[in-house]
Amino acid sequence: MVFDPYRVAGPLLRRMDAETAHRLAIKALKAGLAGRQSTADDPRLAVSLWDRRFTNPVGLAAGFDKNAEAPDALLGLGFGFVEIGGVTPRPQPGNPRPRVFRLPDNGAVINRMGFNNDGLEVVRERLRRRRRHPTGLLAVNLGKNKDTEDAASDYEKGAAAFGELADFLVINVSSPNTPGLRALQGREPLIEIIRRTQAPLKTLSRRPPLLLKIAPDLTEADEADIAEVAVSEQLDGLIVSNTTLARPDSLRGDAKGETGGLSGKPLFGPSTALLGRMYQRTDGKIPLVGVGGIASGADAYAKIRAGASLVQLYTALIYQGPSLVQTLKRDLLACLERDGFSSVSEAVGADFR
């Protein structure tokens, strides 16, 4: 099991500004202070996808380790995969602080970071120097610079830079914090972005899978278009979903009216419903990654039954700490056993069979 210093540090971190606390967490990971998983995952949790083996289906969502400072330390906590980024071609500072706000009564966070990152060259060099984790896989989330007019060119540059270094790549056109970004989910701009991002990958001897991360705030027509484009353009998967602009009446706290994307427990219901619809719209032909509000093994299992082959979390770590990873996997395995499934893959899309 993972040693969990968060029981001591967590209350202190939550008294700090959210972004300051996050930087301290990254420093602790880099210093090796977060502990490591000491036992191998149960083989029933393994998932084979895109000619890759995930020792378990639980991943860390993009946004935690934007600059690839500690991906292998994070994998050491027991994640099956870690998604770094979003990374843009040029460094950018993001939006002014404060830009991260906790809603502890709701197990939620609002952020308006704005793709702050060190830029493609710095992040690529970090990944080149890393000593790869023996089992965990790494994904890179690709974004565009705020002032880039030719959006597809930024994703193309990202794919060229990270194609040989990532186990899979993610096109992010769904962050709510870059002006105009979500408009790129329309049919025509999306087709251009996908094709131009695919182009540099076709020259590689081992092409990484290419996924698209979508917003939860889509119209029915948007959902239909994305599903059709994903199939016709031969995307390798969809990540469902990014943060939401919605503000449920249940939100509590002084920060509930802050602008930005809402993540955490309030996103679980809408994102899981969207996941199920996208599974049905694509006839289960495209692997889906379920993300949004996962805080327990039962939550992860619900995503899997709704159509997810893999799942991701982030916000729940802020409130529960790294021991959540082990607890979640244990409880997910119990859910599979209870319903008679011998593997994760058997349970994928079970709600629609």
Secondary structure, DSSP 8 states (H G I E B T S, - for coil): ----THHHHHHHHTTS-HHHHHHHHHHHHHTT-S----S---GGG-EEETTEEESSSEEE-TTSSTT-SSHHHHHTTT-SEEEEEEE-SS-B--S-S--EEEEGGGTEEEE---S-B--HHHHHHHHHH----SS-EEEEEE---TT-S-HHHHHHHHHHHHTTT-SEEEEE---TTSTTGGGGGSHHHHHHHHHHHHHHHTTSSS---EEEEE-S---HHHHHHHHHHHHHTT-SEEEE---B----TT--SGGGG-SSEEEEHHHHHHHHHHHHHHHHHTTT-S-EEEESS--SHHHHHHHHHTTEEEEEE-HHHHHH-THHHHHHHHHHHHHHHHTT-SSHHHHTTGGG-
